[in-house]
Amino acid sequence: MMATKQLNPFTRAVLMAKHAWAVFRAKETPRYVKLILALGLAYIVSPWDLVPEWLPVIGVLDDFALAALLISWAGGFKINSSH
């Protein structure tokens, strides 16, 4: 990513999410990585949670934490930029 310029947290999160999407779509990404990313996204958008959404703060925090973990994990995968 851009190592020469300090990015604000929102811009950095957006760039990381775009990279995670690119990792998911890349042909060279192993199937198990795509499966884990897809299952994680399905859990995040699913109405069934380990921690219910109606609990203040922690109900939503588990979804955000999983999203951050998946996006960070996908950031470790290198893909070809020549799409």
N, CA, C and O atoms as CSV, one atom per row, in Angstrom:
chain,resi,resn,atom,element,x,y,z
A,1,MET,N,N,0.835,-1.180,0.000
A,1,MET,CA,C,0.000,0.000,0.000
A,1,MET,C,C,0.876,1.237,0.000
A,1,MET,O,O,2.063,1.157,-0.318
A,2,MET,N,N,0.316,2.362,0.347
A,2,MET,CA,C,1.042,3.617,0.316
A,2,MET,C,C,1.849,3.788,1.590
A,2,MET,O,O,1.310,4.186,2.623
A,3,ALA,N,N,3.113,3.494,1.522
A,3,ALA,CA,C,3.971,3.594,2.695
A,3,ALA,C,C,4.526,5.005,2.875
A,3,ALA,O,O,5.004,5.346,3.957
A,4,THR,N,N,4.468,5.825,1.830
A,4,THR,CA,C,5.082,7.145,1.897
A,4,THR,C,C,4.175,8.183,2.546
A,4,THR,O,O,4.671,9.207,3.017
A,5,LYS,N,N,2.887,7.960,2.587
A,5,LYS,CA,C,1.954,8.955,3.099
A,5,LYS,C,C,1.085,8.333,4.187
A,5,LYS,O,O,0.575,7.225,4.025
A,6,GLN,N,N,0.921,9.046,5.285
A,6,GLN,CA,C,0.077,8.561,6.376
A,6,GLN,C,C,-1.383,8.779,5.987
A,6,GLN,O,O,-1.777,9.895,5.649
A,7,LEU,N,N,-2.188,7.710,6.034
A,7,LEU,CA,C,-3.591,7.786,5.665
A,7,LEU,C,C,-4.462,7.883,6.906
A,7,LEU,O,O,-4.115,7.361,7.966
A,8,ASN,N,N,-5.609,8.563,6.762
A,8,ASN,CA,C,-6.527,8.592,7.891
A,8,ASN,C,C,-7.164,7.212,8.048
A,8,ASN,O,O,-7.196,6.442,7.088
A,9,PRO,N,N,-7.665,6.887,9.223
A,9,PRO,CA,C,-8.181,5.539,9.478
A,9,PRO,C,C,-9.302,5.105,8.534
A,9,PRO,O,O,-9.347,3.940,8.140
A,10,PHE,N,N,-10.197,6.004,8.167
A,10,PHE,CA,C,-11.297,5.642,7.266
A,10,PHE,C,C,-10.777,5.272,5.884
A,10,PHE,O,O,-11.192,4.262,5.316
A,11,THR,N,N,-9.873,6.080,5.339
A,11,THR,CA,C,-9.301,5.801,4.022
A,11,THR,C,C,-8.533,4.490,4.042
A,11,THR,O,O,-8.620,3.699,3.103
A,12,ARG,N,N,-7.789,4.263,5.103
A,12,ARG,CA,C,-7.030,3.019,5.219
A,12,ARG,C,C,-7.971,1.811,5.283
A,12,ARG,O,O,-7.703,0.785,4.658
A,13,ALA,N,N,-9.071,1.927,6.033
A,13,ALA,CA,C,-10.042,0.831,6.131
A,13,ALA,C,C,-10.685,0.541,4.776
A,13,ALA,O,O,-10.887,-0.619,4.418
A,14,VAL,N,N,-11.002,1.585,4.032
A,14,VAL,CA,C,-11.596,1.408,2.707
A,14,VAL,C,C,-10.606,0.714,1.764
A,14,VAL,O,O,-10.983,-0.200,1.031
A,15,LEU,N,N,-9.357,1.143,1.782
A,15,LEU,CA,C,-8.345,0.511,0.925
A,15,LEU,C,C,-8.132,-0.955,1.307
A,15,LEU,O,O,-7.963,-1.807,0.435
A,16,MET,N,N,-8.139,-1.243,2.597
A,16,MET,CA,C,-7.978,-2.623,3.042
A,16,MET,C,C,-9.173,-3.479,2.620
A,16,MET,O,O,-8.998,-4.633,2.228
A,17,ALA,N,N,-10.382,-2.926,2.695
A,17,ALA,CA,C,-11.575,-3.660,2.274
A,17,ALA,C,C,-11.534,-3.919,0.769
A,17,ALA,O,O,-11.913,-4.999,0.316
A,18,LYS,N,N,-11.081,-2.941,-0.002
A,18,LYS,CA,C,-10.945,-3.139,-1.451
A,18,LYS,C,C,-9.932,-4.228,-1.762
A,18,LYS,O,O,-10.132,-5.023,-2.680
A,19,HIS,N,N,-8.845,-4.268,-0.999
A,19,HIS,CA,C,-7.839,-5.310,-1.202
A,19,HIS,C,C,-8.424,-6.681,-0.854
A,19,HIS,O,O,-8.172,-7.661,-1.554
A,20,ALA,N,N,-9.204,-6.748,0.228
A,20,ALA,CA,C,-9.835,-8.022,0.604
A,20,ALA,C,C,-10.762,-8.498,-0.509
A,20,ALA,O,O,-10.809,-9.691,-0.808
A,21,TRP,N,N,-11.494,-7.582,-1.119
A,21,TRP,CA,C,-12.381,-7.932,-2.235
A,21,TRP,C,C,-11.554,-8.417,-3.427
A,21,TRP,O,O,-11.928,-9.382,-4.094
A,22,ALA,N,N,-10.445,-7.755,-3.691
A,22,ALA,CA,C,-9.576,-8.172,-4.797
A,22,ALA,C,C,-8.979,-9.546,-4.525
A,22,ALA,O,O,-8.848,-10.354,-5.446
A,23,VAL,N,N,-8.617,-9.822,-3.286
A,23,VAL,CA,C,-8.105,-11.151,-2.919
A,23,VAL,C,C,-9.188,-12.192,-3.164
A,23,VAL,O,O,-8.914,-13.263,-3.704
A,24,PHE,N,N,-10.409,-11.882,-2.771
A,24,PHE,CA,C,-11.521,-12.822,-2.961
A,24,PHE,C,C,-11.747,-13.118,-4.444
A,24,PHE,O,O,-12.012,-14.263,-4.812
A,25,ARG,N,N,-11.645,-12.114,-5.281
A,25,ARG,CA,C,-11.930,-12.279,-6.706
A,25,ARG,C,C,-10.761,-12.833,-7.516
A,25,ARG,O,O,-10.961,-13.307,-8.635
A,26,ALA,N,N,-9.561,-12.784,-6.979
A,26,ALA,CA,C,-8.368,-13.208,-7.729
A,26,ALA,C,C,-8.382,-14.714,-7.984
A,26,ALA,O,O,-8.725,-15.504,-7.105
A,27,LYS,N,N,-8.008,-15.087,-9.187
A,27,LYS,CA,C,-7.974,-16.507,-9.570
A,27,LYS,C,C,-6.916,-17.268,-8.794
A,27,LYS,O,O,-7.093,-18.457,-8.527
A,28,GLU,N,N,-5.821,-16.616,-8.426
A,28,GLU,CA,C,-4.743,-17.312,-7.741
A,28,GLU,C,C,-4.982,-17.507,-6.237
A,28,GLU,O,O,-4.203,-18.184,-5.566
A,29,THR,N,N,-6.050,-16.917,-5.716
A,29,THR,CA,C,-6.371,-17.087,-4.293
A,29,THR,C,C,-6.881,-18.504,-4.053
A,29,THR,O,O,-7.783,-18.964,-4.754
A,30,PRO,N,N,-6.313,-19.198,-3.072
A,30,PRO,CA,C,-6.775,-20.565,-2.774
A,30,PRO,C,C,-8.251,-20.592,-2.373
A,30,PRO,O,O,-8.775,-19.633,-1.807
A,31,ARG,N,N,-8.896,-21.696,-2.676
A,31,ARG,CA,C,-10.326,-21.820,-2.386
A,31,ARG,C,C,-10.636,-21.713,-0.904
A,31,ARG,O,O,-11.666,-21.155,-0.525
A,32,TYR,N,N,-9.751,-22.247,-0.057
A,32,TYR,CA,C,-10.041,-22.181,1.377
A,32,TYR,C,C,-10.077,-20.735,1.865
A,32,TYR,O,O,-10.844,-20.416,2.774
A,33,VAL,N,N,-9.263,-19.855,1.280
A,33,VAL,CA,C,-9.265,-18.440,1.648
A,33,VAL,C,C,-10.589,-17.812,1.228
A,33,VAL,O,O,-11.209,-17.078,1.997
A,34,LYS,N,N,-11.017,-18.104,0.009
A,34,LYS,CA,C,-12.294,-17.576,-0.468
A,34,LYS,C,C,-13.449,-18.081,0.392
A,34,LYS,O,O,-14.380,-17.332,0.690
A,35,LEU,N,N,-13.387,-19.345,0.786
A,35,LEU,CA,C,-14.438,-19.921,1.620
A,35,LEU,C,C,-14.497,-19.236,2.981
A,35,LEU,O,O,-15.580,-18.897,3.459
A,36,ILE,N,N,-13.346,-19.031,3.604
A,36,ILE,CA,C,-13.316,-18.370,4.912
A,36,ILE,C,C,-13.834,-16.934,4.808
A,36,ILE,O,O,-14.597,-16.490,5.666
A,37,LEU,N,N,-13.427,-16.207,3.768
A,37,LEU,CA,C,-13.917,-14.843,3.580
A,37,LEU,C,C,-15.426,-14.822,3.346
A,37,LEU,O,O,-16.126,-13.972,3.895
A,38,ALA,N,N,-15.927,-15.749,2.537
A,38,ALA,CA,C,-17.364,-15.803,2.252
A,38,ALA,C,C,-18.162,-16.178,3.501
A,38,ALA,O,O,-19.198,-15.574,3.776
A,39,LEU,N,N,-17.692,-17.159,4.248
A,39,LEU,CA,C,-18.399,-17.551,5.470
A,39,LEU,C,C,-18.377,-16.429,6.509
A,39,LEU,O,O,-19.360,-16.212,7.217
A,40,GLY,N,N,-17.261,-15.726,6.593
A,40,GLY,CA,C,-17.185,-14.586,7.509
A,40,GLY,C,C,-18.158,-13.493,7.126
A,40,GLY,O,O,-18.828,-12.931,7.992
A,41,LEU,N,N,-18.248,-13.184,5.850
A,41,LEU,CA,C,-19.202,-12.177,5.392
A,41,LEU,C,C,-20.634,-12.634,5.640
A,41,LEU,O,O,-21.477,-11.839,6.054
A,42,ALA,N,N,-20.910,-13.908,5.390
A,42,ALA,CA,C,-22.251,-14.439,5.637
A,42,ALA,C,C,-22.617,-14.316,7.117
A,42,ALA,O,O,-23.757,-13.987,7.445
A,43,TYR,N,N,-21.664,-14.575,8.008
A,43,TYR,CA,C,-21.924,-14.430,9.443
A,43,TYR,C,C,-22.215,-12.977,9.795
A,43,TYR,O,O,-23.122,-12.690,10.576
A,44,ILE,N,N,-21.441,-12.062,9.214
A,44,ILE,CA,C,-21.602,-10.644,9.535
A,44,ILE,C,C,-22.979,-10.134,9.127
A,44,ILE,O,O,-23.602,-9.385,9.879
A,45,VAL,N,N,-23.462,-10.524,7.958
A,45,VAL,CA,C,-24.757,-10.022,7.485
A,45,VAL,C,C,-25.931,-10.884,7.957
A,45,VAL,O,O,-27.088,-10.502,7.786
A,46,SER,N,N,-25.642,-12.015,8.535
A,46,SER,CA,C,-26.686,-12.932,8.989
A,46,SER,C,C,-27.413,-12.379,10.220
A,46,SER,O,O,-26.801,-11.729,11.067
A,47,PRO,N,N,-28.702,-12.636,10.309
A,47,PRO,CA,C,-29.431,-12.206,11.509
A,47,PRO,C,C,-29.115,-13.078,12.724
A,47,PRO,O,O,-29.446,-12.697,13.846
A,48,TRP,N,N,-28.490,-14.225,12.533
A,48,TRP,CA,C,-28.135,-15.117,13.645
A,48,TRP,C,C,-26.703,-14.843,14.061
A,48,TRP,O,O,-25.788,-14.924,13.242
A,49,ASP,N,N,-26.509,-14.525,15.308
A,49,ASP,CA,C,-25.197,-14.185,15.840
A,49,ASP,C,C,-24.935,-14.930,17.139
A,49,ASP,O,O,-25.866,-15.357,17.823
A,50,LEU,N,N,-23.674,-15.081,17.468
A,50,LEU,CA,C,-23.322,-15.592,18.790
A,50,LEU,C,C,-23.676,-14.579,19.868
A,50,LEU,O,O,-24.121,-14.939,20.958
A,51,VAL,N,N,-23.472,-13.310,19.545
A,51,VAL,CA,C,-23.839,-12.218,20.448
A,51,VAL,C,C,-24.960,-11.439,19.756
A,51,VAL,O,O,-24.722,-10.833,18.711
A,52,PRO,N,N,-26.187,-11.439,20.317
A,52,PRO,CA,C,-27.317,-10.766,19.658
A,52,PRO,C,C,-27.090,-9.260,19.474
A,52,PRO,O,O,-26.458,-8.605,20.301
A,53,GLU,N,N,-27.619,-8.740,18.380
A,53,GLU,CA,C,-27.444,-7.323,18.042
A,53,GLU,C,C,-28.123,-6.393,19.050
A,53,GLU,O,O,-27.706,-5.244,19.196
A,54,TRP,N,N,-29.142,-6.857,19.736
A,54,TRP,CA,C,-29.869,-5.980,20.652
A,54,TRP,C,C,-29.110,-5.694,21.937
A,54,TRP,O,O,-29.529,-4.839,22.718
A,55,LEU,N,N,-28.004,-6.389,22.172
A,55,LEU,CA,C,-27.170,-6.063,23.330
A,55,LEU,C,C,-26.361,-4.810,23.005
A,55,LEU,O,O,-25.693,-4.749,21.973
A,56,PRO,N,N,-26.421,-3.818,23.882
A,56,PRO,CA,C,-25.699,-2.574,23.602
A,56,PRO,C,C,-24.206,-2.809,23.380
A,56,PRO,O,O,-23.580,-3.569,24.118
A,57,VAL,N,N,-23.666,-2.191,22.416
A,57,VAL,CA,C,-22.252,-2.151,22.035
A,57,VAL,C,C,-21.710,-3.523,21.623
A,57,VAL,O,O,-21.289,-3.680,20.477
A,58,ILE,N,N,-21.703,-4.505,22.501
A,58,ILE,CA,C,-21.064,-5.780,22.177
A,58,ILE,C,C,-21.833,-6.561,21.118
A,58,ILE,O,O,-21.263,-7.431,20.458
A,59,GLY,N,N,-23.121,-6.262,20.946
A,59,GLY,CA,C,-23.910,-6.938,19.924
A,59,GLY,C,C,-23.417,-6.621,18.518
A,59,GLY,O,O,-23.435,-7.481,17.637
A,60,VAL,N,N,-22.984,-5.405,18.315
A,60,VAL,CA,C,-22.467,-4.978,17.015
A,60,VAL,C,C,-20.952,-5.152,16.957
A,60,VAL,O,O,-20.377,-5.352,15.888
A,61,LEU,N,N,-20.323,-5.072,18.113
A,61,LEU,CA,C,-18.868,-5.141,18.171
A,61,LEU,C,C,-18.322,-6.470,17.657
A,61,LEU,O,O,-17.245,-6.494,17.060
A,62,ASP,N,N,-19.034,-7.572,17.873
A,62,ASP,CA,C,-18.526,-8.857,17.385
A,62,ASP,C,C,-18.490,-8.895,15.861
A,62,ASP,O,O,-17.576,-9.476,15.276
A,63,ASP,N,N,-19.484,-8.276,15.216
A,63,ASP,CA,C,-19.480,-8.212,13.749
A,63,ASP,C,C,-18.336,-7.343,13.232
A,63,ASP,O,O,-17.653,-7.710,12.277
A,64,PHE,N,N,-18.132,-6.192,13.866
A,64,PHE,CA,C,-17.036,-5.318,13.454
A,64,PHE,C,C,-15.683,-5.973,13.686
A,64,PHE,O,O,-14.776,-5.843,12.864
A,65,ALA,N,N,-15.549,-6.667,14.789
A,65,ALA,CA,C,-14.282,-7.342,15.087
A,65,ALA,C,C,-13.991,-8.426,14.053
A,65,ALA,O,O,-12.859,-8.552,13.586
A,66,LEU,N,N,-15.011,-9.209,13.693
A,66,LEU,CA,C,-14.812,-10.246,12.678
A,66,LEU,C,C,-14.470,-9.625,11.329
A,66,LEU,O,O,-13.589,-10.117,10.624
A,67,ALA,N,N,-15.157,-8.554,10.971
A,67,ALA,CA,C,-14.860,-7.878,9.702
A,67,ALA,C,C,-13.425,-7.370,9.694
A,67,ALA,O,O,-12.715,-7.540,8.703
A,68,ALA,N,N,-12.993,-6.752,10.784
A,68,ALA,CA,C,-11.623,-6.249,10.866
A,68,ALA,C,C,-10.617,-7.385,10.778
A,68,ALA,O,O,-9.591,-7.260,10.108
A,69,LEU,N,N,-10.904,-8.487,11.449
A,69,LEU,CA,C,-10.013,-9.639,11.411
A,69,LEU,C,C,-9.896,-10.216,10.007
A,69,LEU,O,O,-8.794,-10.512,9.546
A,70,LEU,N,N,-11.023,-10.376,9.329
A,70,LEU,CA,C,-11.006,-10.928,7.968
A,70,LEU,C,C,-10.286,-9.998,6.989
A,70,LEU,O,O,-9.502,-10.453,6.156
A,71,ILE,N,N,-10.554,-8.712,7.093
A,71,ILE,CA,C,-9.916,-7.746,6.197
A,71,ILE,C,C,-8.412,-7.705,6.445
A,71,ILE,O,O,-7.624,-7.647,5.501
A,72,SER,N,N,-8.020,-7.736,7.705
A,72,SER,CA,C,-6.597,-7.747,8.033
A,72,SER,C,C,-5.931,-9.025,7.536
A,72,SER,O,O,-4.831,-8.982,6.986
A,73,TRP,N,N,-6.593,-10.155,7.727
A,73,TRP,CA,C,-6.056,-11.441,7.278
A,73,TRP,C,C,-5.894,-11.456,5.757
A,73,TRP,O,O,-4.875,-11.914,5.241
A,74,ALA,N,N,-6.906,-10.952,5.044
A,74,ALA,CA,C,-6.825,-10.907,3.577
A,74,ALA,C,C,-5.713,-9.970,3.122
A,74,ALA,O,O,-5.156,-10.156,2.039
A,75,GLY,N,N,-5.383,-8.973,3.928
A,75,GLY,CA,C,-4.316,-8.051,3.577
A,75,GLY,C,C,-2.958,-8.720,3.487
A,75,GLY,O,O,-2.046,-8.181,2.859
A,76,GLY,N,N,-2.808,-9.869,4.094
A,76,GLY,CA,C,-1.547,-10.601,4.035
A,76,GLY,C,C,-1.336,-11.372,2.756
A,76,GLY,O,O,-0.243,-11.886,2.519
A,77,PHE,N,N,-2.365,-11.465,1.920
A,77,PHE,CA,C,-2.258,-12.194,0.665
A,77,PHE,C,C,-1.889,-11.246,-0.462
A,77,PHE,O,O,-2.455,-10.162,-0.599
A,78,LYS,N,N,-0.938,-11.675,-1.254
A,78,LYS,CA,C,-0.497,-10.883,-2.412
A,78,LYS,C,C,-1.251,-11.356,-3.641
A,78,LYS,O,O,-1.448,-12.554,-3.843
A,79,ILE,N,N,-1.668,-10.403,-4.455
A,79,ILE,CA,C,-2.358,-10.738,-5.700
A,79,ILE,C,C,-1.717,-9.956,-6.838
A,79,ILE,O,O,-1.049,-8.946,-6.619
A,80,ASN,N,N,-1.932,-10.442,-8.057
A,80,ASN,CA,C,-1.459,-9.699,-9.228
A,80,ASN,C,C,-2.337,-8.498,-9.441
A,80,ASN,O,O,-3.563,-8.606,-9.399
A,81,SER,N,N,-1.727,-7.347,-9.670
A,81,SER,CA,C,-2.481,-6.112,-9.885
A,81,SER,C,C,-2.841,-5.904,-11.336
A,81,SER,O,O,-3.455,-4.891,-11.670
A,82,SER,N,N,-2.491,-6.800,-12.188
A,82,SER,CA,C,-2.708,-6.620,-13.634
A,82,SER,C,C,-4.029,-7.215,-14.076
A,82,SER,O,O,-4.057,-8.141,-14.887
A,83,HIS,N,N,-5.141,-6.684,-13.541
A,83,HIS,CA,C,-6.477,-7.146,-13.939
A,83,HIS,C,C,-7.067,-6.225,-14.965
A,83,HIS,O,O,-8.187,-6.448,-15.423
